[in-house]
C-alpha cells in the first residue's frame, strides 16, 4: 500500500514532469515562431503567400472539424446551408486569405512602424475621435477579422493610448515575445486576468481592445448574431457599465488594392449591469460586427462553432432568454 507521503511525492513528481513538458513545449513554440518570422522576413512576399495558400488548402481538407465549423459559420453569413457550393468556395477563399494574413503577421517584426502603416487608410479615425471626445474610456470590440494588429498600431500612431487584451494562460514565453513586439508599435498587450490594469486604462480614458467571437459558450449573453440565436461575452457591456466607458465596434479589412481600411460602428453606451441592459448593449455589438462580417466574409477568421451545435444546446439557450427580457420570436432586443 502506498503511504500518504509516497503519494505526495508521486504527485509532486508528476507535477514537475508536466511543468517540464510545458516549458519545453513553450520554448519550442517560441523558437518556431522566431524561426518562421526570420525566414519569412527574407523570402519574397509573393513566394511566401503562394506556399501559404497551398498549405491552407491542405489544412482545409485535412482538418474536418475545423472545416465544418468554418462552413457552418460562413453559411450563416450567406443565409444558406453548409452543403451549398457557395459556402465551400467562400471557406476556401477565407483559408487562402488567412494564410496571407499569417505570412504578413510573421513578417511584421522585421518592419518598422512606418512600413507597417504605409498602406493604411485612416478615414475611420474621425469616427473613433468622436468616441474619445465623449471624455470616457473607449472599449474597442472586434471580431477575428483581417488585420486587427495593424488597426491597433494605426490607433497608437495617432497618439491614442491603446491596450489589447490577450490570453497569457498558455505559452507565456510567446506572450512575452509578442508583448515586446507590440510595444514597438505603441500597443500594450495586457493579460486578460489583469483586471486592475484593465480598469485603470479605462478610467484614464484610454482605449482597451478585445475580441468577442471566441465560439459558442452556454453562459454568454443571448444574442441574435447574423440572424440566429447564440451568445456573446458579457464582458464589454459589464466593463462599460462599471467604468463609464463607451463601446466602439471595430473592424478591419484589406481592400483589393492592398490597402488596409478600418471601420467604426455606432458607439454603444451602457447604463447599468441589469441583464436587460447588458443584453441590449451586446445585441448592438452583434449587429455592428455582423454588418462588418457580411461586407467581407472571406476575411473573417472563423474556425470555431459560433452557434449551438445541438438541439439540446439550442433549447437550453432559448430557455435563458426571459432572464434578459428577450423574446425567442423577436428580433433579439428587449
C-alpha positions in Angstrom: 0.0 0.0 0.0 1.3 3.4 -0.9 1.7 5.8 2.0 0.3 9.3 2.0 3.9 10.6 2.0 4.7 8.5 -1.1 1.6 9.6 -2.8 2.5 13.3 -2.1 6.0 12.7 -3.6 4.4 10.9 -6.6 2.0 13.7 -7.2 4.8 16.3 -6.9 7.0 14.4 -9.3 4.1 14.2 -11.8 3.5 17.9 -11.4 7.2 18.6 -12.0 7.1 16.4 -15.1 4.1 18.3 -16.5 5.8 21.6 -15.8 8.9 20.5 -17.6 6.9 19.3 -20.6 5.1 22.6 -20.6 8.3 24.6 -20.5 9.9 22.6 -23.3 6.7 23.0 -25.4 6.6 26.7 -24.8 10.3 27.2 -25.8 9.8 25.1 -28.9 6.8 27.2 -29.9 8.8 30.4 -29.4 11.8 29.1 -31.4 9.4 28.0 -34.2 7.8 31.5 -34.2 11.2 33.2 -34.3 12.5 30.9 -37.0 9.4 31.4 -39.2 9.5 35.2 -38.7 13.2 35.3 -39.6 12.7 33.1 -42.7 9.5 34.9 -43.9 11.2 38.3 -43.5 13.8 37.2 -46.1 11.7 35.3 -48.6 9.9 37.3 -51.3 6.4 38.0 -50.2 4.7 36.5 -53.2 6.5 33.2 -52.8 5.7 33.1 -49.1 2.0 33.7 -49.7 1.9 31.2 -52.6 3.2 28.4 -50.4 1.0 29.6 -47.5 -2.1 29.4 -49.8 -1.3 25.8 -50.7 -0.7 24.8 -47.1 -4.0 26.5 -46.1 -5.9 24.5 -48.7 -4.3 21.3 -47.3 -5.4 22.3 -43.8 -8.9 22.9 -45.0 -9.1 19.4 -46.4 -7.2 17.6 -43.7 -8.9 19.1 -40.6 -12.6 18.2 -40.9 -13.7 19.5 -37.5 -12.4 23.0 -38.2 -13.7 22.8 -41.8 -17.2 22.0 -40.6 -17.1 24.9 -38.0 -15.9 27.4 -40.7 -18.6 26.3 -43.2 -21.4 26.3 -40.6 -20.5 29.9 -39.6 -20.0 31.2 -43.2 -23.3 29.5 -44.2 -25.0 31.9 -41.7 -23.4 34.8 -43.5 -24.8 33.7 -46.8 -28.1 32.6 -45.4 -27.8 29.1 -46.8 -26.9 25.5 -45.9 -23.3 24.5 -45.2 -23.5 22.0 -48.0 -24.1 24.8 -50.5 -21.2 25.0 -53.0 -21.0 28.8 -52.5 -20.1 28.1 -48.8 -17.3 25.8 -49.9 -15.9 28.4 -52.3 -16.1 31.1 -49.6 -14.5 28.9 -47.0 -11.6 28.0 -49.3 -11.1 31.7 -50.1 -11.1 32.6 -46.4 -8.5 30.0 -45.7 -6.3 31.4 -48.5 -6.7 34.9 -47.2 -5.9 33.7 -43.7 -2.7 32.2 -44.9 -1.8 35.6 -46.4 -2.6 37.3 -43.1 -0.4 34.9 -41.2 2.5 35.5 -43.6 2.1 39.3 -43.2 1.8 39.0 -39.5 5.1 36.9 -39.3 6.9 39.4 -41.5 5.8 42.4 -39.4 8.6 42.1 -36.7 11.2 42.8 -39.4 9.4 46.0 -40.3 9.4 49.5 -38.8 6.2 51.2 -37.7 6.3 53.5 -40.7 6.5 50.5 -43.1 3.6 48.7 -41.2 1.4 51.7 -41.6 2.4 52.8 -45.1 -0.8 51.4 -46.7 -3.4 52.1 -44.0 -6.4 54.2 -44.9 -7.2 56.2 -41.7 -10.5 57.7 -42.8 -12.3 55.9 -39.9 -10.1 57.8 -37.4 -12.7 60.6 -37.3 -15.4 58.3 -36.0 -13.1 57.0 -33.3 -12.2 60.5 -32.4 -15.9 61.2 -31.7 -15.8 58.3 -29.2 -12.8 59.7 -27.4 -14.4 63.2 -27.5 -17.1 61.9 -25.1 -14.5 62.1 -22.4 -14.6 58.5 -21.3 -12.6 55.3 -21.8 -13.2 53.5 -25.1 -13.8 49.8 -25.3 -12.9 48.7 -28.9 -14.8 45.5 -29.6 -13.8 43.4 -32.7 -14.1 40.0 -34.3 -11.2 38.0 -35.6 -11.3 39.9 -38.9 -8.5 40.8 -41.3 -5.6 42.8 -39.8 -6.6 43.9 -36.3 -2.9 44.2 -35.3 -2.4 46.8 -38.0 -5.5 48.6 -36.8 -4.2 48.7 -33.3 -0.9 50.1 -34.5 -2.6 52.8 -36.5 -4.7 53.8 -33.4 -1.5 54.1 -31.4 0.2 56.0 -34.1 -2.3 58.8 -33.8 -1.4 59.3 -30.1 -4.2 57.3 -28.5 -3.1 55.0 -25.7 -4.4 51.5 -26.5 -4.1 48.2 -24.6 -5.1 44.9 -26.3 -6.4 42.2 -24.1 -4.7 38.8 -24.8 -4.7 35.3 -23.2 -1.4 34.5 -21.4 -2.7 31.3 -19.9 -0.7 29.1 -22.2 2.6 29.9 -24.0 3.7 32.6 -21.6 7.1 32.9 -23.3 5.3 33.6 -26.6 3.0 36.1 -24.9 6.1 37.9 -23.6 7.7 37.9 -27.1 4.5 39.3 -28.7 4.2 41.9 -25.9 7.6 43.3 -26.7 6.9 43.3 -30.4 3.6 45.1 -30.0 5.2 47.7 -27.7 7.4 48.7 -30.6 4.2 49.7 -32.4 3.0 51.6 -29.4 0.5 48.9 -28.4 0.3 47.5 -24.9 -0.5 43.8 -24.6 -2.5 43.2 -21.4 -3.1 39.8 -19.8 -6.8 39.2 -19.6 -6.7 38.4 -15.9 -5.0 41.7 -15.0 -8.2 43.5 -14.0 -6.5 46.3 -12.1 -4.7 47.4 -15.3 -7.8 46.9 -17.4 -10.0 49.1 -15.2 -7.2 51.5 -14.8 -6.7 52.1 -18.5 -10.4 52.8 -19.0 -10.6 55.1 -16.0 -7.6 57.0 -17.5 -9.8 57.4 -20.6 -7.6 55.2 -22.7 -8.7 52.6 -25.3 -8.9 48.9 -24.5 -9.4 46.4 -27.4 -10.8 42.9 -27.1 -12.2 40.2 -29.3 -15.6 38.6 -28.8 -16.0 35.8 -31.3 -14.3 33.0 -29.4 -17.0 30.4 -30.2 -20.3 29.5 -28.6 -20.4 29.5 -24.8 -23.6 28.5 -23.0 -23.0 31.0 -20.2 -22.8 34.1 -22.5 -25.4 36.7 -23.2 -28.1 35.5 -25.5 -27.9 37.5 -28.8 -29.0 37.3 -32.4 -25.8 37.2 -34.4 -26.1 37.0 -38.2 -29.8 36.2 -37.8 -29.6 33.3 -35.4 -29.6 32.9 -31.6 -26.2 32.4 -30.0 -24.3 34.1 -27.1 -21.5 36.7 -26.9 -19.5 37.5 -23.8 -20.9 39.9 -21.3 -17.5 41.4 -20.6 -17.7 44.5 -22.9 -21.1 45.6 -21.7 -20.3 45.0 -18.0 -17.0 46.8 -18.3 -18.7 49.8 -19.9 -21.3 49.9 -17.2 -18.9 49.7 -14.3 -16.3 52.2 -15.7 -18.5 54.6 -17.6 -16.6 53.8 -20.8 -18.2 53.7 -24.2 -18.1 50.7 -26.7 -16.8 51.3 -30.2 -17.4 48.3 -32.5 -14.4 48.0 -34.8 -13.4 46.1 -37.9 -10.5 46.0 -40.4 -10.5 44.7 -43.9 -7.9 44.5 -46.7 -9.1 46.1 -49.9 -8.3 44.8 -53.4 -5.7 47.5 -53.9 -3.8 46.1 -50.9 -4.6 48.9 -48.5 -6.0 48.3 -45.1 -9.1 50.2 -44.0 -10.8 50.4 -40.6 -14.4 50.9 -39.7 -16.1 52.1 -36.5 -19.7 51.2 -35.8 -22.2 53.2 -33.8 -21.0 53.9 -30.3 -22.7 51.9 -27.6 -23.3 53.3 -24.1 -24.4 51.1 -21.2 -26.4 52.5 -18.3 -26.2 49.6 -15.8 -25.4 45.9 -15.3 -29.0 44.9 -15.3 -29.5 41.8 -17.5 -31.8 43.6 -20.0 -29.4 46.5 -20.4 -26.4 44.2 -20.9 -28.4 42.2 -23.5 -29.4 45.4 -25.3 -25.7 46.6 -25.5 -24.5 43.1 -26.5 -27.1 43.0 -29.2 -25.9 46.3 -30.6 -22.3 44.9 -30.7 -23.6 41.8 -32.5 -25.5 43.9 -35.1 -22.4 46.1 -35.8 -19.9 43.2 -36.1 -22.4 41.2 -38.1 -22.7 44.1 -40.6 -18.9 44.2 -40.9 -18.6 40.5 -41.5 -21.3 40.5 -44.2 -19.2 43.0 -46.1 -16.0 40.9 -46.2 -16.9 37.4 -45.1 -13.8 36.0 -46.6 -11.7 38.0 -44.1 -13.5 36.6 -41.0 -11.1 34.1 -39.5 -13.7 31.8 -38.0 -12.6 28.2 -37.1 -14.9 27.5 -34.1 -18.6 26.9 -33.9 -20.3 30.3 -33.1 -23.8 28.8 -32.6 -25.3 25.9 -30.6 -24.4 22.6 -32.3 -27.3 20.5 -31.0 -31.0 20.8 -30.3 -30.3 20.4 -26.6 -27.9 23.4 -26.6 -30.3 25.5 -28.6 -33.2 24.6 -26.3 -31.2 25.5 -23.2 -30.2 28.8 -24.8 -33.8 29.7 -25.6 -34.8 28.9 -22.1 -32.5 31.6 -20.8 -33.9 34.4 -22.9 -36.6 35.5 -20.3 -33.8 36.2 -17.8 -32.7 39.0 -20.2 -36.1 40.2 -21.1 -35.8 38.6 -24.5 -38.5 37.0 -26.7 -37.4 33.9 -28.8 -39.6 35.1 -31.6 -38.5 38.7 -31.5 -35.6 40.5 -33.2 -33.2 39.8 -30.4 -33.8 43.0 -28.4 -35.6 43.5 -25.1 
